[in-house]
Amino acid sequence: MSLTSLGFFMFLSVTFALYYLVPRFQREILLAGSLFFYFSASAMGGFSLTIVIGYIFCITYFGAFLIEKYRREDRKRNLVTFLCVAGLTAGLFVLKYAFNLSTLVLSVLRVEQEISWLNFVAVMGMSYFTLSAIGYLMDVSWGTYGPERNAGMVALFLFYFPALVSGPVVRFGHMREQYRERHALCYDNVAFGLRRMVWGYFKKLVISDRFGLVVSGVYGDLASFGGADILIATLCYAVQLYTDFSGCMDIVLGASQLFGISLPENFNAPFLSRTVQEFWQRWHITLGVWFKDYVMYPMQKSKHMVQLGKRARKRLGKKTGRKLPFYLSMVVLWFLIGIWHGGTGYYFMASAVIPFFLLMGGDLLQPVFEKLKKLLKIRKEGWIFRLFQRARTLLLICVCWVFVCAAGTAEGFAALGQALTHPFRVHIGQIIGAENLGRKTLVIFGLTILLGAIEYILQERGTSIKEFLDRRRYGVRVAVLYAELLLILLVGMVGNSAFIYFQF
């Protein structure tokens, strides 16, 4: 059951009706609907999926009580927490990454070994609800809140269907009170939810899939294209990925709002970022915040890291000594983020290695950049410099995505080499003809550029397209909604279109 299928609309309508017709059992209806959706949408068989769900739930639910049992015994509490987290991580590793990582290791060691038995059917959403489960156990261990006694509440937190397929990564503290409340049918919630869902479908079906045609056309036959083509295709992938992922978030956040439940935002205009660091703070927000809160900050505050910092400051000086623990924690942070995104070399390169070096390089070279700004008398807040910073940041991020588009580490380096050796070779006509894009697609490209320019101008004025429309009259908002629906019907690539981030 894809989010773009008729089956999903029917499922959502039935769940919505029952939710408000039988308000006494709203939580139970959501849980039953979530499990039905999960079994309908997942590629794994029912029996195997039941075992996986039971495994995750039991560790999360009963593990929290074990942790609470040893509240006053730090050593035992930490051991139980470690074992629970290790159990959740092991399940994720075996089912999602064992085959890819084993294949990578064997290829590096040049060992031929049959390991197809490790290639399990992917479990939908496991990367997301595993992180949520780990966060819940860590919060119980830290005493943020006690273990939840209502088993249905914990199950709903783990498998709530809007957040199941592609995030966002949710926190129990954020969801608990919303699940406990009885929600009355509210016009504002329904209107906002439907508007946001339509906007998400528009981004996915009208914009993302169209830009994907250019990406597949160029990267499917790299030898025939030059550097300018690769740059255009990679920029198209940036638009494709953003409108695909943020469109999915709009759909699931809108669907959740229909039930009066708010999920955390996952994007904040990332392409308007002026630095690489700011980009990652605006992109996949809940994932980045999760890794900082549960990995990076605890590591920096740990006894061993504090002692390392003190020794480093004595031997290397205050400035370098202060940075060393930070850099070490960043290594661990980005290593884990890279593993989370997939056990393949090119995903690890794109989501861990290059971002880490871009961030560390920017931090180390910051004094040099400041001197250059003073030397060239650059106005830091001038609109030209801001535009330059945003374009520079986007191009640096696109270097990461070259490896994803090329679907291989060696292929990614080859694509970058080809782009640098033939930078001015361009075949726009061939790009358009390769996938028979036609006039519709060119119009969509122009519309996307226009929307991007409007968003840029509004952002400069401290607002956004959504906030701008919210201040318009009812008739204007309805007209925009109908225009989106019309474009989806006329030029949208409607079908069982898969979302890119579903694979995680």
Disulfide bonds with the S-S distance in Angstrom:
none
